[in-house]
Amino acid sequence: MAFSHHEGLLSKDNNLREKIKIILILAIPAVIENFFQTTLGFVDTYFVSKIGLVEVSAVGIANALLAIYFAVFMALGVAANVFISNFLGANQQDKAQHIAQQAIIMAIFLGIVFGLITLFFAEPLLRLMGIAPNVLEAGSIYFRIVATPSVFMSLMFVLSSILRGSGDTKSPMIVSIVINVVHALLDYVFIFGFSFIPSLGIIGAAWATVIARILGSIGLYFYIKRSKTIAFKKEYWKIDWKHQWELVTMGSPAAGERLVMRAGQVVYFGFIVALGTNTFAAHQIAGNIEIFSYMIGYGFSTAATILVGQKVGASKFEEAKQYAKLCTYLSVVFMTILGVFLFFFGGWTGTFFTTDIRVLDEIKVALQVSGVFQPFLAFVLVLTGAFQGANNTKFPMYLTAIGMWVIRTLFVYLLGIRLGWGLMGVWIAIGLDIIVKALILWMKFTRGRWIITKSDPKTDPESKCHPQTTKETMSCCPNNY
């Protein structure tokens, strides 16, 4: 959806029905995109599970480390999304174009750096997980192939975010559908072999993923080149250190949030590994099933970031709050429905991955626990997106750090290991963390002061903040939004 069309919709958002329509126009393509992105991981796990549970664990361990890479790339994407939506909301299209190109430059740099780290340190990084030698061997092969060309991962995150920041969630959706269909076909052919192509096993799964990401990067770049909102200019490819620093400043808390989460995940993954290879495989399979519920939350989170970002950029703080609430409520409804499905039918979906009775029992219990906390997960995902759209990336970071280390990791150890509850204890700990974060985010949101304004009262005659308020301080407008 081009920004001009999106801007036209925003001019009509005076009533509830129109607001919901705008949210759904943005959220539904993002949900579909997330669905197909999730399918990529699902297909990988499904096909790899046909090779063996050791390979499932190997891919799971590698993906746990890849999640740290994703944390950095996603954070840069968040920063680009927020700046672009803010600038476009303030009718500063030229600035939006400039920072979009600067974000691409940084994405290429970060992708190369992480690729070199993978090339030289793949095995030492995986050893940190304390995995068995046979899992380490398979995991290191998969990890090195998938993560050495990290530049395509970083470009996909940033190019998608540039399009979303301009109000276009449809183009990333189309690219996601195409590359996931291609990925599924390549997965089957490379893993099991076809005609003159030999069976490559886990190596084939890795190469299928890499090719899909290369095609995705090309497709997203093509859509940006066609965009009338983000038109590339030759002079903007020169490194602008001011914009680079702005991206780092905005993205660092978002990166910190995800890195804290992933670091904690590495630790409690180690606890799960200690419960046995089969239990870890059950955890991975349950996670790949449960992740489908995230597609709803992330879809509405995307809508919240775009709409809140544009309304904050236009200094329409009340409307920003209204959109954040509506995105949250809609997400809660849909994710509750998915939670019911997970509770009653989640165990059945495990039969697509394994016939091991013990593993299936653990998958069923994990997904029943997950089904209960889905409404709370909706609050966490959407409100985090709203806070980011409001330039407030630090609070979610602090909350994630506390939740991950004080609640999740601690209770995974206490419930899963010490009390012997196994995988059920692990997922209860995850649920406790999500519930606490949801309650705190909602209290912070409803009490106000969740928006950070980018205007400077000394130079902006429209600012209503206290004279002592500086550029990066919290909004102190009368209504405390």
ROSELO-185238 format. One line per field, with one value per residue (C-alpha): residue number from 1; x, y, z. Coordinates in steps of 0.25 Angstrom, whole numbers, plus 5000, padded with zeros to 4 digits. Layout:
pos: (NUM	...) $
u: (X	...) $
v: (Y	...) $
w: (Z	...) $
//
This chain:
pos: (1	2	3	4	5	6	7	8	9	10	11	12	13	14	15	16	17	18	19	20	21	22	23	24	25	26	27	28	29	30	31	32	33	34	35	36	37	38	39	40	41	42	43	44	45	46	47	48	49	50	51	52	53	54	55	56	57	58	59	60	61	62	63	64	65	66	67	68	69	70	71	72	73	74	75	76	77	78	79	80	81	82	83	84	85	86	87	88	89	90	91	92	93	94	95	96	97	98	99	100	101	102	103	104	105	106	107	108	109	110	111	112	113	114	115	116	117	118	119	120	121	122	123	124	125	126	127	128	129	130	131	132	133	134	135	136	137	138	139	140	141	142	143	144	145	146	147	148	149	150	151	152	153	154	155	156	157	158	159	160	161	162	163	164	165	166	167	168	169	170	171	172	173	174	175	176	177	178	179	180	181	182	183	184	185	186	187	188	189	190	191	192	193	194	195	196	197	198	199	200	201	202	203	204	205	206	207	208	209	210	211	212	213	214	215	216	217	218	219	220	221	222	223	224	225	226	227	228	229	230	231	232	233	234	235	236	237	238	239	240	241	242	243	244	245	246	247	248	249	250	251	252	253	254	255	256	257	258	259	260	261	262	263	264	265	266	267	268	269	270	271	272	273	274	275	276	277	278	279	280	281	282	283	284	285	286	287	288	289	290	291	292	293	294	295	296	297	298	299	300	301	302	303	304	305	306	307	308	309	310	311	312	313	314	315	316	317	318	319	320	321	322	323	324	325	326	327	328	329	330	331	332	333	334	335	336	337	338	339	340	341	342	343	344	345	346	347	348	349	350	351	352	353	354	355	356	357	358	359	360	361	362	363	364	365	366	367	368	369	370	371	372	373	374	375	376	377	378	379	380	381	382	383	384	385	386	387	388	389	390	391	392	393	394	395	396	397	398	399	400	401	402	403	404	405	406	407	408	409	410	411	412	413	414	415	416	417	418	419	420	421	422	423	424	425	426	427	428	429	430	431	432	433	434	435	436	437	438	439	440	441	442	443	444	445	446	447	448	449	450	451	452	453	454	455	456	457	458	459	460	461	462	463	464	465	466	467	468	469	470	471	472	473	474	475	476	477	478	479	480	481) $
u: (5000	5007	5008	4999	4987	4991	4991	4977	4972	4978	4970	4957	4961	4951	4942	4944	4940	4950	4961	4959	4958	4972	4978	4973	4978	4992	4991	4986	4997	5007	5000	5000	5015	5018	5010	5019	5032	5027	5024	5039	5044	5032	5036	5050	5047	5037	5046	5058	5050	5049	5064	5065	5063	5078	5077	5064	5073	5084	5075	5069	5082	5087	5075	5076	5089	5084	5073	5084	5088	5073	5072	5082	5076	5062	5067	5072	5059	5051	5059	5057	5042	5041	5049	5042	5028	5031	5037	5025	5015	5022	5022	5037	5038	5052	5057	5050	5057	5071	5070	5065	5077	5086	5079	5082	5097	5097	5090	5101	5112	5106	5103	5117	5122	5113	5117	5131	5129	5121	5132	5143	5135	5123	5128	5133	5119	5111	5120	5115	5101	5108	5102	5106	5117	5108	5098	5110	5115	5102	5099	5112	5110	5096	5100	5112	5105	5092	5099	5112	5104	5097	5097	5084	5078	5081	5076	5063	5060	5063	5057	5044	5044	5046	5034	5026	5030	5025	5011	5014	5011	5006	5019	5027	5015	5016	5031	5029	5019	5028	5041	5034	5028	5042	5048	5038	5041	5056	5056	5049	5058	5072	5069	5063	5069	5061	5065	5080	5081	5086	5081	5088	5081	5083	5093	5081	5072	5083	5085	5070	5069	5081	5075	5061	5068	5076	5063	5056	5066	5065	5050	5049	5059	5051	5039	5046	5051	5037	5032	5028	5030	5044	5051	5066	5076	5090	5095	5088	5098	5109	5111	5104	5109	5098	5088	5096	5097	5082	5079	5089	5083	5069	5072	5081	5070	5062	5075	5078	5064	5065	5080	5076	5065	5074	5085	5075	5069	5083	5084	5071	5073	5085	5075	5066	5077	5081	5067	5071	5072	5057	5052	5059	5054	5040	5042	5047	5035	5025	5032	5030	5016	5013	5020	5008	5001	5012	5008	4995	5002	5014	5004	4996	5009	5014	5001	5003	5017	5013	5001	5006	5019	5012	5002	5014	5021	5009	5008	4994	4996	4982	4980	4993	4988	4974	4981	4990	4978	4970	4982	4984	4969	4968	4981	4975	4963	4970	4981	4971	4964	4978	4981	4968	4973	4987	4980	4971	4978	4993	4997	4991	4999	5012	5009	5013	5027	5029	5023	5031	5020	5028	5032	5017	5013	5023	5018	5004	5007	5015	5005	4994	5002	5004	4989	4986	4996	4993	4984	4995	5005	4996	4998	5013	5015	5006	5009	5024	5021	5013	5024	5034	5026	5025	5041	5041	5050	5057	5045	5042	5057	5058	5045	5050	5063	5056	5046	5057	5067	5058	5046	5048	5062	5061	5048	5052	5063	5054	5042	5048	5061	5060	5046	5046	5034	5042	5037	5024	5032	5040	5027	5020	5033	5031	5017	5020	5029	5019	5008	5017	5022	5007	5002	5014	5013	4998	5000	5011	5002	4989	4996	5002	5016	5019	5022	5035	5035	5046	5043	5051	5044	5055	5053	5039	5028	5017	5023	5015	5026	5033	5044	5054	5050	5061	5060	5060	5051	5038	5026	5020	5008	4996	4989	5001	5000) $
v: (5000	5013	5024	5033	5024	5022	5037	5037	5027	5034	5047	5039	5033	5041	5030	5016	5008	5016	5014	4999	4998	5006	4996	4984	4989	4990	4978	4967	4968	4968	4956	4948	4952	4947	4934	4931	4935	4926	4915	4916	4911	4901	4895	4894	4887	4878	4873	4872	4864	4854	4852	4851	4857	4860	4869	4876	4879	4884	4894	4898	4901	4909	4917	4921	4927	4933	4940	4948	4953	4955	4964	4974	4974	4975	4987	4994	4991	4997	5010	5011	5009	5019	5030	5028	5028	5040	5048	5044	5048	5061	5063	5062	5052	5056	5053	5039	5036	5040	5032	5020	5020	5021	5009	5001	5005	5001	4988	4984	4987	4979	4968	4967	4967	4956	4948	4949	4945	4933	4929	4928	4925	4916	4904	4912	4920	4907	4900	4911	4904	4891	4882	4867	4865	4859	4871	4881	4875	4876	4889	4896	4892	4897	4910	4913	4912	4920	4931	4934	4942	4950	4962	4956	4954	4969	4974	4967	4972	4987	4987	4981	4992	5003	4999	4997	5011	5017	5010	4999	4985	4979	4978	4971	4961	4958	4956	4947	4938	4936	4933	4924	4916	4915	4912	4900	4894	4896	4890	4877	4876	4879	4871	4858	4859	4860	4855	4858	4866	4858	4857	4867	4866	4877	4884	4885	4891	4902	4905	4906	4916	4924	4925	4929	4941	4945	4945	4952	4964	4966	4966	4976	4985	4984	4989	5001	5005	5005	5013	5028	5030	5025	5029	5027	5039	5037	5047	5040	5028	5036	5032	5042	5041	5049	5039	5027	5032	5034	5020	5015	5023	5019	5004	5001	5000	4991	4983	4982	4977	4966	4963	4962	4952	4944	4943	4938	4929	4923	4921	4914	4906	4900	4896	4890	4882	4877	4870	4862	4863	4858	4868	4879	4874	4874	4889	4892	4886	4892	4906	4904	4901	4912	4922	4923	4930	4941	4944	4951	4959	4963	4968	4977	4981	4986	4994	5000	5004	5010	5018	5022	5027	5035	5041	5044	5051	5059	5062	5056	5049	5045	5038	5031	5026	5022	5014	5007	5002	4998	4990	4983	4979	4974	4965	4960	4955	4948	4942	4937	4929	4923	4920	4912	4904	4902	4897	4886	4883	4887	4873	4867	4876	4870	4857	4864	4864	4851	4838	4837	4836	4843	4855	4856	4856	4867	4875	4874	4879	4891	4896	4895	4904	4913	4914	4920	4932	4936	4948	4953	4951	4960	4971	4970	4969	4980	4990	4988	4992	5004	5008	5007	5016	5026	5027	5019	5008	5008	5004	4991	4988	4989	4981	4970	4970	4968	4958	4950	4949	4951	4943	4934	4928	4927	4920	4911	4906	4905	4899	4891	4886	4887	4883	4873	4878	4877	4884	4887	4895	4902	4907	4911	4920	4926	4929	4936	4945	4949	4951	4960	4968	4970	4976	4985	4990	4992	5000	5009	5011	5015	5024	5032	5037	5026	5035	5042	5054	5058	5073	5083	5093	5103	5103	5097	5108	5097	5089	5090	5083	5090	5099	5090	5078	5074	5067	5053	5054	5049	5056	5065	5070	5073	5059	5051	5042) $
w: (5000	4996	5006	4998	4999	5014	5016	5009	5019	5031	5027	5029	5043	5051	5055	5061	5049	5040	5050	5051	5036	5035	5045	5038	5024	5031	5040	5031	5020	5032	5038	5025	5023	5037	5034	5022	5030	5041	5030	5026	5040	5041	5028	5031	5045	5038	5027	5036	5046	5035	5036	5051	5065	5066	5053	5059	5071	5063	5055	5068	5074	5062	5061	5076	5072	5059	5068	5074	5060	5057	5070	5064	5050	5055	5064	5052	5045	5057	5056	5041	5043	5054	5048	5034	5040	5049	5037	5028	5039	5040	5024	5023	5012	5008	5022	5022	5008	5014	5026	5019	5010	5022	5029	5017	5018	5032	5029	5019	5029	5040	5031	5027	5041	5046	5034	5037	5052	5047	5037	5048	5061	5057	5066	5078	5078	5078	5089	5098	5098	5104	5093	5090	5080	5069	5070	5070	5057	5050	5056	5052	5038	5037	5045	5036	5023	5028	5035	5027	5017	5028	5019	5013	5026	5030	5017	5018	5032	5028	5014	5020	5031	5021	5013	5026	5031	5018	5021	5011	5018	5005	4997	5009	5009	4994	4995	5007	5000	4988	4995	5005	4993	4987	5000	5003	4989	4990	5004	4999	4987	4994	5007	5000	4986	4973	4959	4957	4970	4982	4996	5004	5018	5027	5018	5008	5018	5020	5005	5003	5014	5008	4994	4999	5007	4994	4986	4997	4998	4983	4983	4994	4988	4975	4982	4989	4975	4970	4982	4980	4995	4997	4984	4985	4982	4978	4988	5000	4998	5004	5019	5028	5042	5048	5043	5046	5060	5061	5056	5066	5077	5074	5070	5082	5093	5083	5080	5095	5098	5088	5092	5106	5102	5093	5104	5114	5104	5101	5117	5119	5106	5113	5124	5114	5107	5121	5121	5109	5094	5092	5102	5095	5082	5088	5092	5078	5071	5081	5079	5064	5065	5076	5067	5058	5069	5068	5054	5059	5070	5061	5050	5059	5066	5052	5050	5064	5061	5048	5052	5066	5059	5049	5059	5068	5056	5054	5069	5070	5083	5086	5073	5075	5088	5082	5071	5081	5089	5077	5072	5085	5087	5073	5075	5088	5082	5071	5079	5090	5079	5075	5089	5090	5078	5084	5097	5091	5078	5079	5083	5071	5062	5068	5060	5048	5053	5061	5065	5078	5089	5100	5091	5087	5101	5105	5092	5097	5111	5106	5096	5106	5115	5103	5100	5114	5113	5098	5102	5111	5099	5090	5100	5101	5086	5082	5093	5090	5076	5080	5090	5079	5069	5081	5081	5094	5092	5105	5114	5107	5108	5123	5124	5116	5124	5137	5131	5125	5136	5149	5144	5132	5133	5149	5148	5136	5146	5158	5152	5140	5147	5162	5164	5153	5145	5132	5120	5126	5137	5125	5118	5131	5134	5120	5123	5136	5129	5119	5129	5137	5125	5120	5133	5134	5120	5121	5134	5128	5116	5123	5133	5122	5119	5109	5097	5095	5087	5077	5077	5084	5092	5090	5075	5073	5076	5076	5087	5100	5109	5120	5116	5123	5115	5105	5092	5097	5109	5111	5106	5117	5109	5118	5115	5118	5106) $
//
